[in-house]
Amino acid sequence: MAPRVRPVKCRLPTLMRERGLEPHDVYANPRIDMTKQQFSSYYTGRQKMSLSTTKLFADFFGVPMDDIYTWKYE
């Protein structure tokens, strides 16, 4: 049986800090364009992103999709 993999922690705070970005710089960017509330739910980990949202952030930050979360193998 193949191991299960699940996202553990959102890395948006780390990616933003590395680039000197504030939340508004990300959620209000035309490439992201989401509400402050929705962004906050991802940023704090209250909600997991869909695959398409993960891809959106990965493209924005110029990283592979795997870098948006830390992962746990079970």
Chimera marker file (.cmm) of the C-alpha trace (Angstrom):
<marker_set name="trace">
<marker id="1" x="0.000" y="0.000" z="0.000" r="1" g="1" b="0" radius="0.5"/>
<marker id="2" x="1.279" y="3.459" z="-0.901" r="1" g="1" b="0" radius="0.5"/>
<marker id="3" x="1.808" y="5.901" z="1.979" r="1" g="1" b="0" radius="0.5"/>
<marker id="4" x="-0.817" y="8.565" z="2.582" r="1" g="1" b="0" radius="0.5"/>
<marker id="5" x="0.297" y="12.159" z="2.398" r="1" g="1" b="0" radius="0.5"/>
<marker id="6" x="-1.513" y="15.085" z="3.921" r="1" g="1" b="0" radius="0.5"/>
<marker id="7" x="-0.797" y="18.811" z="4.222" r="1" g="1" b="0" radius="0.5"/>
<marker id="8" x="0.164" y="19.788" z="7.749" r="1" g="1" b="0" radius="0.5"/>
<marker id="9" x="1.100" y="23.465" z="7.845" r="1" g="1" b="0" radius="0.5"/>
<marker id="10" x="0.577" y="26.269" z="5.375" r="1" g="1" b="0" radius="0.5"/>
<marker id="11" x="3.856" y="27.929" z="4.416" r="1" g="1" b="0" radius="0.5"/>
<marker id="12" x="2.346" y="31.209" z="3.169" r="1" g="1" b="0" radius="0.5"/>
<marker id="13" x="3.700" y="33.145" z="6.199" r="1" g="1" b="0" radius="0.5"/>
<marker id="14" x="7.218" y="31.844" z="5.538" r="1" g="1" b="0" radius="0.5"/>
<marker id="15" x="7.065" y="32.497" z="1.794" r="1" g="1" b="0" radius="0.5"/>
<marker id="16" x="5.779" y="36.013" z="2.400" r="1" g="1" b="0" radius="0.5"/>
<marker id="17" x="8.409" y="36.785" z="5.043" r="1" g="1" b="0" radius="0.5"/>
<marker id="18" x="11.194" y="35.586" z="2.735" r="1" g="1" b="0" radius="0.5"/>
<marker id="19" x="9.982" y="38.030" z="0.078" r="1" g="1" b="0" radius="0.5"/>
<marker id="20" x="9.123" y="40.951" z="2.363" r="1" g="1" b="0" radius="0.5"/>
<marker id="21" x="5.412" y="40.805" z="1.513" r="1" g="1" b="0" radius="0.5"/>
<marker id="22" x="2.461" y="41.831" z="3.651" r="1" g="1" b="0" radius="0.5"/>
<marker id="23" x="-0.905" y="40.003" z="3.428" r="1" g="1" b="0" radius="0.5"/>
<marker id="24" x="-2.428" y="42.836" z="1.380" r="1" g="1" b="0" radius="0.5"/>
<marker id="25" x="0.376" y="42.485" z="-1.170" r="1" g="1" b="0" radius="0.5"/>
<marker id="26" x="-0.782" y="38.932" z="-1.804" r="1" g="1" b="0" radius="0.5"/>
<marker id="27" x="-4.587" y="38.727" z="-1.497" r="1" g="1" b="0" radius="0.5"/>
<marker id="28" x="-5.207" y="42.013" z="-3.333" r="1" g="1" b="0" radius="0.5"/>
<marker id="29" x="-2.777" y="41.176" z="-6.151" r="1" g="1" b="0" radius="0.5"/>
<marker id="30" x="-4.667" y="40.728" z="-9.452" r="1" g="1" b="0" radius="0.5"/>
<marker id="31" x="-3.054" y="37.288" z="-9.865" r="1" g="1" b="0" radius="0.5"/>
<marker id="32" x="-4.588" y="36.121" z="-6.547" r="1" g="1" b="0" radius="0.5"/>
<marker id="33" x="-7.643" y="38.399" z="-6.147" r="1" g="1" b="0" radius="0.5"/>
<marker id="34" x="-9.378" y="36.949" z="-3.091" r="1" g="1" b="0" radius="0.5"/>
<marker id="35" x="-10.998" y="38.408" z="-0.024" r="1" g="1" b="0" radius="0.5"/>
<marker id="36" x="-8.994" y="39.219" z="3.069" r="1" g="1" b="0" radius="0.5"/>
<marker id="37" x="-11.115" y="36.717" z="4.999" r="1" g="1" b="0" radius="0.5"/>
<marker id="38" x="-10.472" y="33.858" z="2.577" r="1" g="1" b="0" radius="0.5"/>
<marker id="39" x="-6.749" y="34.585" z="2.489" r="1" g="1" b="0" radius="0.5"/>
<marker id="40" x="-6.656" y="34.723" z="6.287" r="1" g="1" b="0" radius="0.5"/>
<marker id="41" x="-8.295" y="31.304" z="6.572" r="1" g="1" b="0" radius="0.5"/>
<marker id="42" x="-5.517" y="29.796" z="4.429" r="1" g="1" b="0" radius="0.5"/>
<marker id="43" x="-2.743" y="31.835" z="6.085" r="1" g="1" b="0" radius="0.5"/>
<marker id="44" x="-3.727" y="30.747" z="9.590" r="1" g="1" b="0" radius="0.5"/>
<marker id="45" x="-4.436" y="27.151" z="8.601" r="1" g="1" b="0" radius="0.5"/>
<marker id="46" x="-8.145" y="27.256" z="9.489" r="1" g="1" b="0" radius="0.5"/>
<marker id="47" x="-8.925" y="26.020" z="5.986" r="1" g="1" b="0" radius="0.5"/>
<marker id="48" x="-6.946" y="23.875" z="3.540" r="1" g="1" b="0" radius="0.5"/>
<marker id="49" x="-6.610" y="25.114" z="-0.031" r="1" g="1" b="0" radius="0.5"/>
<marker id="50" x="-8.048" y="23.350" z="-3.026" r="1" g="1" b="0" radius="0.5"/>
<marker id="51" x="-5.605" y="22.017" z="-5.572" r="1" g="1" b="0" radius="0.5"/>
<marker id="52" x="-6.304" y="24.938" z="-7.916" r="1" g="1" b="0" radius="0.5"/>
<marker id="53" x="-5.756" y="27.510" z="-5.140" r="1" g="1" b="0" radius="0.5"/>
<marker id="54" x="-2.515" y="25.803" z="-4.149" r="1" g="1" b="0" radius="0.5"/>
<marker id="55" x="-1.376" y="26.046" z="-7.785" r="1" g="1" b="0" radius="0.5"/>
<marker id="56" x="-2.353" y="29.724" z="-7.864" r="1" g="1" b="0" radius="0.5"/>
<marker id="57" x="-0.155" y="30.495" z="-4.850" r="1" g="1" b="0" radius="0.5"/>
<marker id="58" x="2.688" y="28.306" z="-6.121" r="1" g="1" b="0" radius="0.5"/>
<marker id="59" x="2.745" y="30.218" z="-9.408" r="1" g="1" b="0" radius="0.5"/>
<marker id="60" x="2.548" y="33.556" z="-7.586" r="1" g="1" b="0" radius="0.5"/>
<marker id="61" x="5.538" y="32.713" z="-5.372" r="1" g="1" b="0" radius="0.5"/>
<marker id="62" x="7.432" y="30.901" z="-8.130" r="1" g="1" b="0" radius="0.5"/>
<marker id="63" x="7.723" y="27.657" z="-6.174" r="1" g="1" b="0" radius="0.5"/>
<marker id="64" x="6.564" y="24.069" z="-6.718" r="1" g="1" b="0" radius="0.5"/>
<marker id="65" x="3.118" y="23.273" z="-5.332" r="1" g="1" b="0" radius="0.5"/>
<marker id="66" x="4.745" y="21.066" z="-2.683" r="1" g="1" b="0" radius="0.5"/>
<marker id="67" x="6.306" y="24.175" z="-1.137" r="1" g="1" b="0" radius="0.5"/>
<marker id="68" x="2.963" y="25.739" z="-0.209" r="1" g="1" b="0" radius="0.5"/>
<marker id="69" x="2.497" y="23.266" z="2.673" r="1" g="1" b="0" radius="0.5"/>
<marker id="70" x="4.663" y="21.116" z="4.867" r="1" g="1" b="0" radius="0.5"/>
<marker id="71" x="3.615" y="17.499" z="4.415" r="1" g="1" b="0" radius="0.5"/>
<marker id="72" x="3.168" y="14.470" z="6.619" r="1" g="1" b="0" radius="0.5"/>
<marker id="73" x="3.561" y="10.931" z="5.326" r="1" g="1" b="0" radius="0.5"/>
<marker id="74" x="1.491" y="8.312" z="7.119" r="1" g="1" b="0" radius="0.5"/>
<link id1="1" id2="2" r="1" g="1" b="0" radius="0.2"/>
<link id1="2" id2="3" r="1" g="1" b="0" radius="0.2"/>
<link id1="3" id2="4" r="1" g="1" b="0" radius="0.2"/>
<link id1="4" id2="5" r="1" g="1" b="0" radius="0.2"/>
<link id1="5" id2="6" r="1" g="1" b="0" radius="0.2"/>
<link id1="6" id2="7" r="1" g="1" b="0" radius="0.2"/>
<link id1="7" id2="8" r="1" g="1" b="0" radius="0.2"/>
<link id1="8" id2="9" r="1" g="1" b="0" radius="0.2"/>
<link id1="9" id2="10" r="1" g="1" b="0" radius="0.2"/>
<link id1="10" id2="11" r="1" g="1" b="0" radius="0.2"/>
<link id1="11" id2="12" r="1" g="1" b="0" radius="0.2"/>
<link id1="12" id2="13" r="1" g="1" b="0" radius="0.2"/>
<link id1="13" id2="14" r="1" g="1" b="0" radius="0.2"/>
<link id1="14" id2="15" r="1" g="1" b="0" radius="0.2"/>
<link id1="15" id2="16" r="1" g="1" b="0" radius="0.2"/>
<link id1="16" id2="17" r="1" g="1" b="0" radius="0.2"/>
<link id1="17" id2="18" r="1" g="1" b="0" radius="0.2"/>
<link id1="18" id2="19" r="1" g="1" b="0" radius="0.2"/>
<link id1="19" id2="20" r="1" g="1" b="0" radius="0.2"/>
<link id1="20" id2="21" r="1" g="1" b="0" radius="0.2"/>
<link id1="21" id2="22" r="1" g="1" b="0" radius="0.2"/>
<link id1="22" id2="23" r="1" g="1" b="0" radius="0.2"/>
<link id1="23" id2="24" r="1" g="1" b="0" radius="0.2"/>
<link id1="24" id2="25" r="1" g="1" b="0" radius="0.2"/>
<link id1="25" id2="26" r="1" g="1" b="0" radius="0.2"/>
<link id1="26" id2="27" r="1" g="1" b="0" radius="0.2"/>
<link id1="27" id2="28" r="1" g="1" b="0" radius="0.2"/>
<link id1="28" id2="29" r="1" g="1" b="0" radius="0.2"/>
<link id1="29" id2="30" r="1" g="1" b="0" radius="0.2"/>
<link id1="30" id2="31" r="1" g="1" b="0" radius="0.2"/>
<link id1="31" id2="32" r="1" g="1" b="0" radius="0.2"/>
<link id1="32" id2="33" r="1" g="1" b="0" radius="0.2"/>
<link id1="33" id2="34" r="1" g="1" b="0" radius="0.2"/>
<link id1="34" id2="35" r="1" g="1" b="0" radius="0.2"/>
<link id1="35" id2="36" r="1" g="1" b="0" radius="0.2"/>
<link id1="36" id2="37" r="1" g="1" b="0" radius="0.2"/>
<link id1="37" id2="38" r="1" g="1" b="0" radius="0.2"/>
<link id1="38" id2="39" r="1" g="1" b="0" radius="0.2"/>
<link id1="39" id2="40" r="1" g="1" b="0" radius="0.2"/>
<link id1="40" id2="41" r="1" g="1" b="0" radius="0.2"/>
<link id1="41" id2="42" r="1" g="1" b="0" radius="0.2"/>
<link id1="42" id2="43" r="1" g="1" b="0" radius="0.2"/>
<link id1="43" id2="44" r="1" g="1" b="0" radius="0.2"/>
<link id1="44" id2="45" r="1" g="1" b="0" radius="0.2"/>
<link id1="45" id2="46" r="1" g="1" b="0" radius="0.2"/>
<link id1="46" id2="47" r="1" g="1" b="0" radius="0.2"/>
<link id1="47" id2="48" r="1" g="1" b="0" radius="0.2"/>
<link id1="48" id2="49" r="1" g="1" b="0" radius="0.2"/>
<link id1="49" id2="50" r="1" g="1" b="0" radius="0.2"/>
<link id1="50" id2="51" r="1" g="1" b="0" radius="0.2"/>
<link id1="51" id2="52" r="1" g="1" b="0" radius="0.2"/>
<link id1="52" id2="53" r="1" g="1" b="0" radius="0.2"/>
<link id1="53" id2="54" r="1" g="1" b="0" radius="0.2"/>
<link id1="54" id2="55" r="1" g="1" b="0" radius="0.2"/>
<link id1="55" id2="56" r="1" g="1" b="0" radius="0.2"/>
<link id1="56" id2="57" r="1" g="1" b="0" radius="0.2"/>
<link id1="57" id2="58" r="1" g="1" b="0" radius="0.2"/>
<link id1="58" id2="59" r="1" g="1" b="0" radius="0.2"/>
<link id1="59" id2="60" r="1" g="1" b="0" radius="0.2"/>
<link id1="60" id2="61" r="1" g="1" b="0" radius="0.2"/>
<link id1="61" id2="62" r="1" g="1" b="0" radius="0.2"/>
<link id1="62" id2="63" r="1" g="1" b="0" radius="0.2"/>
<link id1="63" id2="64" r="1" g="1" b="0" radius="0.2"/>
<link id1="64" id2="65" r="1" g="1" b="0" radius="0.2"/>
<link id1="65" id2="66" r="1" g="1" b="0" radius="0.2"/>
<link id1="66" id2="67" r="1" g="1" b="0" radius="0.2"/>
<link id1="67" id2="68" r="1" g="1" b="0" radius="0.2"/>
<link id1="68" id2="69" r="1" g="1" b="0" radius="0.2"/>
<link id1="69" id2="70" r="1" g="1" b="0" radius="0.2"/>
<link id1="70" id2="71" r="1" g="1" b="0" radius="0.2"/>
<link id1="71" id2="72" r="1" g="1" b="0" radius="0.2"/>
<link id1="72" id2="73" r="1" g="1" b="0" radius="0.2"/>
<link id1="73" id2="74" r="1" g="1" b="0" radius="0.2"/>
</marker_set>
